[in-house]
Amino acid sequence: MRTRPPEPGGQGGRTVPKQGIALALIILMAFAAAIYLGANNPYDVGRSLVADPPAAMTLALAPEGAVPGGDDLASLYAQSPAAGYGAGPGGVDLPDPVATAHFSTEQVLTALTLAKEYVVAGALTPEVLAGTTTVPVRELLGAEQRQHFDEAVGGHGTLSVATDWLVRFDPDEAALADPQVRVEGGFSITEVADDILQVHGRHVFVYALRPAGVRAAPAALFTVQRQVRLQFGEEELRDRYVVVRQVETTAGPMDCAVDRSAVLHPLLAGERADHPASEGADPYVLDAERAALCATFTADDPPV
């Protein structure tokens, strides 16, 4: 009986077939390529932004006397600082989009367009103002902020309230005498990080209001200055939604004592505020400093 000589390749060890080595190398190369492309993919959509509720505050402006009013809307507007304002969504202008260091002109235009849609939805849409719907605002939010929004407008939000997100009135108290809200203001855009665009909007909205259900009553002007700070990353721009970071609202004439979390409560023609306010504040001045949570309604050329 002859002894079989050992096979080449080691002391009693088994050899790995050449096909197996080649397959292992292919798998390793594919895995390395996937890691590289994942880290360097020029079409990477980026991370989504953290979407907490916005930091927000509302300043009420109380009138010094009875709220002026009138039957002629054209005269009301003409004798107020809103005489030259635009009307409705067409009055919300956008600056020319300019590419930033990390965002293209097209992406900047998308951010500005979404910012305008948010402003129009939350402050110029008659159905939103009347409290009959919140859909135009809600559909512009991502899933995380949409949950906070639903809690706020449902009256059980712990981190935000309805008027942080939109402008609306109690339909049993006030109604629009003119669906074309007067508006003045603008947007600016900056890049606050390599992957974040920020749009700052500051606008004055002037609403002609009458008591609900009384079409023959004189109208009065109610003024809201609203500042919004919105942010966008690659994902937000791709999926077309906004992240609302900050909202500041100045509104009057309104009584300082009213709860303005769910709706705003305008004082209408002939009405007076019950409680005195602090120093004056002019809602028509877009570069004014913020006052306390309640102030006296002042304007260089007040509505009459």
C-alpha positions as CSV (number, residue, x, y, z in Angstrom):
1,M,0.0,0.0,0.0
2,R,1.5,3.3,-1.1
3,T,1.4,6.5,0.8
4,R,-0.3,9.4,-1.0
5,P,2.0,12.4,-1.2
6,P,0.6,15.6,0.4
7,E,-1.0,18.2,-1.8
8,P,0.8,21.5,-2.3
9,G,-0.2,24.5,-0.2
10,G,0.4,23.5,3.4
11,Q,0.7,21.0,6.0
12,G,-2.5,19.1,5.8
13,G,-4.5,22.4,5.1
14,R,-7.2,22.8,2.4
15,T,-6.6,25.2,-0.4
16,V,-9.1,27.9,-1.3
17,P,-10.2,27.7,-4.9
18,K,-9.1,30.6,-7.1
19,Q,-12.8,31.4,-8.0
20,G,-13.5,31.9,-4.3
21,I,-10.7,34.4,-3.9
22,A,-11.9,36.3,-7.0
23,L,-15.4,36.4,-5.7
24,A,-14.3,37.7,-2.3
25,L,-12.3,40.4,-3.9
26,I,-15.2,41.5,-6.0
27,I,-17.5,41.7,-3.0
28,L,-15.0,43.7,-1.0
29,M,-14.5,46.1,-3.9
30,A,-18.2,46.6,-4.3
31,F,-18.6,47.2,-0.6
32,A,-15.8,49.8,-0.6
33,A,-17.3,51.5,-3.7
34,A,-20.7,51.7,-2.0
35,I,-19.2,53.3,1.1
36,Y,-17.3,55.8,-1.1
37,L,-20.3,56.7,-3.2
38,G,-22.5,57.1,-0.2
39,A,-20.1,59.6,1.3
40,N,-19.4,61.5,-1.9
41,N,-22.7,61.2,-3.8
42,P,-23.3,64.6,-5.5
43,Y,-27.0,63.9,-5.5
44,D,-27.2,63.2,-1.8
45,V,-30.5,64.7,-0.5
46,G,-28.9,65.5,2.9
47,R,-30.4,65.2,6.3
48,S,-33.7,66.6,7.4
49,L,-33.7,69.5,9.8
50,V,-34.8,69.2,13.4
51,A,-38.4,70.5,13.3
52,D,-39.4,71.7,16.8
53,P,-42.3,74.2,17.1
54,P,-41.3,77.7,16.3
55,A,-40.2,80.2,18.9
56,A,-43.0,82.7,18.8
57,M,-44.6,85.7,20.5
58,T,-47.6,88.0,19.9
59,L,-47.7,91.6,20.9
60,A,-51.2,93.2,21.3
61,L,-51.7,96.9,20.4
62,A,-54.4,98.6,22.3
63,P,-56.1,101.8,20.9
64,E,-56.0,105.0,23.0
65,G,-59.6,105.7,22.3
66,A,-62.5,104.4,20.2
67,V,-61.5,102.4,17.1
68,P,-62.3,104.5,14.0
69,G,-64.4,103.0,11.2
70,G,-66.3,103.9,8.1
71,D,-68.6,102.6,5.3
72,D,-66.3,103.5,2.4
73,L,-63.4,101.0,2.3
74,A,-61.5,102.9,-0.3
75,S,-61.5,105.9,2.0
76,L,-60.4,103.8,4.9
77,Y,-57.4,102.5,3.0
78,A,-56.6,105.9,1.4
79,Q,-56.4,107.7,4.8
80,S,-54.2,105.0,6.4
81,P,-50.5,104.0,6.0
82,A,-51.8,101.1,3.8
83,A,-52.8,103.5,1.0
84,G,-50.0,102.3,-1.3
85,Y,-49.9,98.6,-0.2
86,G,-50.5,95.7,-2.6
87,A,-53.6,93.6,-2.4
88,G,-53.9,89.9,-1.8
89,P,-51.2,87.3,-2.8
90,G,-50.2,89.5,-5.8
91,G,-48.9,92.0,-3.3
92,V,-46.3,89.6,-1.9
93,D,-43.2,90.2,-3.9
94,L,-40.1,88.1,-4.1
95,P,-36.5,89.3,-4.5
96,D,-34.5,88.0,-7.5
97,P,-33.0,84.6,-6.6
98,V,-29.2,84.5,-6.4
99,A,-27.1,81.4,-5.8
100,T,-25.3,81.0,-2.5
101,A,-22.1,79.2,-1.8
102,H,-23.8,75.8,-1.5
103,F,-27.2,76.3,-3.1
104,S,-28.1,76.9,-6.7
105,T,-30.3,79.7,-8.1
106,E,-33.0,77.2,-8.6
107,Q,-32.9,76.0,-5.0
108,V,-32.9,79.6,-3.7
109,L,-36.0,80.3,-5.9
110,T,-37.7,77.2,-4.5
111,A,-37.0,78.4,-0.9
112,L,-38.4,81.9,-1.7
113,T,-41.4,80.5,-3.5
114,L,-42.2,78.2,-0.5
115,A,-41.8,81.1,1.9
116,K,-44.3,83.1,-0.1
117,E,-46.7,80.2,-0.2
118,Y,-46.5,80.0,3.6
119,V,-47.1,83.7,4.1
120,V,-50.1,83.7,1.7
121,A,-51.6,80.6,3.3
122,G,-51.3,81.8,6.8
123,A,-52.1,85.5,6.5
124,L,-53.9,86.1,3.2
125,T,-56.2,83.2,2.6
126,P,-59.8,84.1,3.5
127,E,-60.8,80.6,4.6
128,V,-57.8,80.4,6.9
129,L,-58.5,83.8,8.3
130,A,-62.2,82.9,8.9
131,G,-61.1,79.7,10.8
132,T,-62.9,77.4,8.4
133,T,-59.7,75.5,7.3
134,T,-56.1,75.1,8.2
135,V,-55.2,72.9,5.2
136,P,-53.2,75.5,3.2
137,V,-50.8,76.0,6.1
138,R,-50.7,72.4,7.2
139,E,-49.7,71.0,3.8
140,L,-46.6,73.2,3.7
141,L,-45.2,71.6,6.8
142,G,-43.1,68.5,7.2
143,A,-44.4,65.5,9.2
144,E,-42.8,66.5,12.4
145,Q,-44.0,70.1,12.5
146,R,-47.3,69.0,11.2
147,Q,-47.9,67.1,14.4
148,H,-47.1,70.1,16.5
149,F,-49.3,72.2,14.3
150,D,-52.3,69.8,14.7
151,E,-51.9,69.9,18.4
152,A,-51.7,73.7,18.4
153,V,-54.8,74.4,16.3
154,G,-56.6,71.7,18.2
155,G,-56.1,73.7,21.4
156,H,-54.0,71.1,23.2
157,G,-50.5,72.1,22.1
158,T,-48.0,72.4,25.0
159,L,-45.2,74.0,23.0
160,S,-47.0,76.3,20.5
161,V,-50.5,77.8,19.9
162,A,-52.5,78.3,16.8
163,T,-51.6,82.0,16.3
164,D,-47.9,81.0,16.3
165,W,-48.6,79.4,12.9
166,L,-51.3,81.5,11.2
167,V,-53.6,84.5,11.5
168,R,-57.2,83.8,12.1
169,F,-60.2,85.4,13.7
170,D,-63.2,84.2,15.6
171,P,-66.0,83.8,13.0
172,D,-68.6,84.7,15.6
173,E,-66.8,88.0,16.3
174,A,-65.4,89.4,13.0
175,A,-65.7,88.9,9.3
176,L,-63.6,90.3,6.4
177,A,-65.2,93.3,4.8
178,D,-62.7,92.9,1.9
179,P,-61.2,89.6,0.9
180,Q,-58.2,91.4,-0.7
181,V,-56.0,92.0,2.4
182,R,-53.6,94.8,1.9
183,V,-49.9,93.8,2.3
184,E,-46.4,95.3,2.3
185,G,-43.0,93.8,3.1
186,G,-40.4,91.5,1.7
187,F,-38.1,88.6,2.1
188,S,-34.3,88.2,2.5
189,I,-32.4,85.0,2.2
190,T,-29.1,83.9,3.8
191,E,-27.1,80.7,4.0
192,V,-26.7,80.0,7.8
193,A,-24.7,76.7,7.3
194,D,-23.3,74.7,4.4
195,D,-26.6,72.8,4.2
196,I,-29.2,75.3,5.5
197,L,-30.9,78.2,3.7
198,Q,-32.8,80.7,5.8
199,V,-35.6,82.9,4.6
200,H,-36.7,85.9,6.7
201,G,-40.0,87.5,5.9
202,R,-41.4,90.6,7.4
203,H,-44.8,91.9,6.3
204,V,-47.6,94.2,7.4
205,F,-51.1,92.9,6.7
206,V,-54.1,95.3,6.9
207,Y,-57.5,93.6,7.2
208,A,-60.8,95.5,6.8
209,L,-63.2,93.9,9.3
210,R,-66.9,94.2,10.3
211,P,-68.8,92.5,13.1
212,A,-69.8,89.0,12.1
213,G,-73.2,88.8,10.4
214,V,-73.7,92.6,10.2
215,R,-72.9,93.6,6.7
216,A,-74.3,97.1,7.2
217,A,-71.9,97.9,10.1
218,P,-69.0,100.2,9.5
219,A,-65.6,98.6,8.8
220,A,-62.4,99.1,10.7
221,L,-58.8,98.4,9.8
222,F,-56.9,95.7,11.8
223,T,-53.2,95.7,11.3
224,V,-50.8,92.7,11.8
225,Q,-47.1,92.9,11.4
226,R,-45.7,89.4,11.1
227,Q,-42.1,88.2,11.0
228,V,-41.3,84.6,10.0
229,R,-37.9,82.9,9.9
230,L,-38.0,79.7,7.8
231,Q,-35.3,77.2,7.1
232,F,-34.6,74.7,4.3
233,G,-32.2,71.9,3.7
234,E,-31.8,69.6,0.7
235,E,-34.6,67.4,1.8
236,E,-37.0,70.2,2.5
237,L,-36.3,71.8,-0.9
238,R,-36.7,68.4,-2.6
239,D,-40.0,67.6,-0.9
240,R,-41.2,71.2,-1.0
241,Y,-42.0,72.0,2.7
242,V,-40.9,74.6,5.2
243,V,-39.4,74.5,8.6
244,V,-40.8,77.3,10.7
245,R,-38.2,78.5,13.2
246,Q,-39.5,81.8,14.6
247,V,-42.6,83.9,14.3
248,E,-43.2,87.3,15.8
249,T,-46.6,89.0,15.6
250,T,-47.7,92.5,16.4
251,A,-51.5,93.0,16.1
252,G,-54.0,95.7,16.8
253,P,-56.2,97.4,17.7
254,M,-56.8,94.7,20.3
255,D,-57.5,94.5,24.0
256,C,-54.4,93.5,26.0
257,A,-56.4,91.3,28.3
258,V,-57.8,88.9,25.7
259,D,-56.4,85.4,25.1
260,R,-54.8,85.5,21.7
261,S,-53.5,82.0,21.5
262,A,-56.3,80.3,19.4
263,V,-57.5,83.4,17.5
264,L,-56.9,87.1,17.3
265,H,-59.7,89.3,18.7
266,P,-59.8,92.6,16.9
267,L,-61.5,95.6,18.4
268,L,-64.0,96.8,15.7
269,A,-65.3,100.2,14.8
270,G,-66.4,102.2,17.9
271,E,-65.0,99.7,20.4
272,R,-62.4,100.6,23.1
273,A,-59.8,98.7,25.0
274,D,-60.6,97.9,28.7
275,H,-57.0,97.9,29.9
276,P,-54.3,100.5,29.5
277,A,-51.1,99.4,27.6
278,S,-47.5,100.3,27.9
279,E,-45.4,102.5,25.6
280,G,-46.6,103.0,22.0
281,A,-45.7,100.8,19.0
282,D,-46.2,101.5,15.3
283,P,-47.0,98.2,13.4
284,Y,-46.4,100.0,10.0
285,V,-42.7,100.5,10.8
286,L,-40.9,97.3,9.6
287,D,-37.5,98.1,11.2
288,A,-38.9,99.1,14.7
289,E,-37.7,97.4,17.9
290,R,-40.0,95.0,19.6
291,A,-42.0,96.3,22.6
292,A,-43.5,94.5,25.5
293,L,-46.3,91.9,25.1
294,C,-48.8,94.8,25.0
295,A,-48.5,98.4,23.8
296,T,-50.5,101.3,22.7
297,F,-51.4,101.4,19.0
298,T,-49.5,104.3,17.4
299,A,-48.9,105.3,13.8
300,D,-47.5,108.4,12.1
301,D,-50.6,108.4,9.9
302,P,-53.2,106.3,11.8
303,P,-56.2,104.8,10.2
304,V,-59.3,107.1,10.3
